[in-house]
Each structure stands twice: as C-alpha cells, then as structure tokens.
Amino acid sequence: MWRSRRRADHGGLNRQFAMARSLFDEGAHEQAEKLIRQLLPDYEAAFGRYHVDSIGLRNLLGSALYEQRRLRESAAEHREAMERATRVLGADHRDTLGYAHNYGAALAVQGRAREAIAVLEDTLGRRSRTLGPGDLATLATAKALGATLYTAGATARGVAVLQKAYEASLGLPAGHPVREDIANNLRIARGW
C-alpha cells in the first residue's frame, strides 16, 4: 500500500504504527500482528532497518507474538530488536534493555532457562547500573529473573534475587502492583 507512492507518507506510517500499538494495548494481538507485518517492510524502507521506530515496531511484533504464545517467533523478533538497538543506541540504553528483557522473558517461557537466565542476568545488571535498583523496569527484570531461576531449580539464587528486588521495591507505595508481584513471587519461592 505505502510503496505505491513515489515518496513515503511518513505521517501515514506513523498513524499506522499508532494503530498497531492501540490494537496491541486493547488485547487484539492477532490484528496487531497482521497490521505490523504489513507495515514493517514499508517502515524499514522509509526509515531504515536501524531507525529507532523500525526497531520499536519489530519489538512490538515480538510482543504481539508473545501474547499469542508463539514464543519461538517472539524470541526471534525480540532478539533482532535487541541486536539492532544495541548497534544504534548502545547496550545500556533504556530501549535496548527493554528489548533484552522481552527476549529473556520469551526464552524463559519457552523453557530455555539457561539462555533466559544469561540474558536476564545481563539485563538486570545493566538496568541496575543505568536506571537504579528501584526503577520499575529494573524491578520487572529482577522479578522475571528470580522466577526463572526458581523454576529452573536454582531456588536459593531465585530467592536471593527476589529478596533484593523486594527490598528495592519498598520505595514504591504499599499496594503497588510491582511491589505486590515481587512479594508474592518471593513467598512462593520461599515456600511460604
């Protein structure tokens, strides 16, 4: 559709990206995936494969696939987004770290624990250094890593990660969903 024009309609592409994001946010993951797959080649042709929005669109595709439990495809898209973002933005950029988190989570849900743990440990270290231990993104990665360690049989390591995350989450208001999720995961890991 977009390629038929002599010059790409960047505003139109951006509106389509916003529509795909809206569909995803509303839980219409299959529709979002379909739109993203149509949009991605045009987006990359107009802006380039390494443009931050092209990378973000690829990550959104990975998330739409994740929500449909198409985990191998999801991991591949998140990995590609992470690698491109690392090249363009650097390994410690907030977006790159978000894509790395998504990649690690997709690996974990597939049961690829060793790979997931390596990605999530690296991401947690980077997020802790660049964003701080109490940042919501850092806490999300700590929660994912702790749960992955626990399910992989590394209970003591999982408990240690979750305990540290819980302590960092105490800066959040009581009842905050992230704080509550970490506390619940910690209770499960400890067997309480």
Protein Blocks (a to p, Z undefined) as FASTA:
>chain_A
ZZmpmbacfklmmmmmmmmmmmmmnopamlmmmmmmmmmmmmmmmnopkbfklmmmmmmm
mmmmmmnopaklmmmmmmmmmmmmmmmnopkbmklmmmmmmmmmmmmmnopmmlmmmmmm
mmmmmmmmmnopkbmklmmmmmmmmmmmmmnopamlmmmmmmmmmmmmmmpcehiaklmm
mmmmmmmmnoZZ
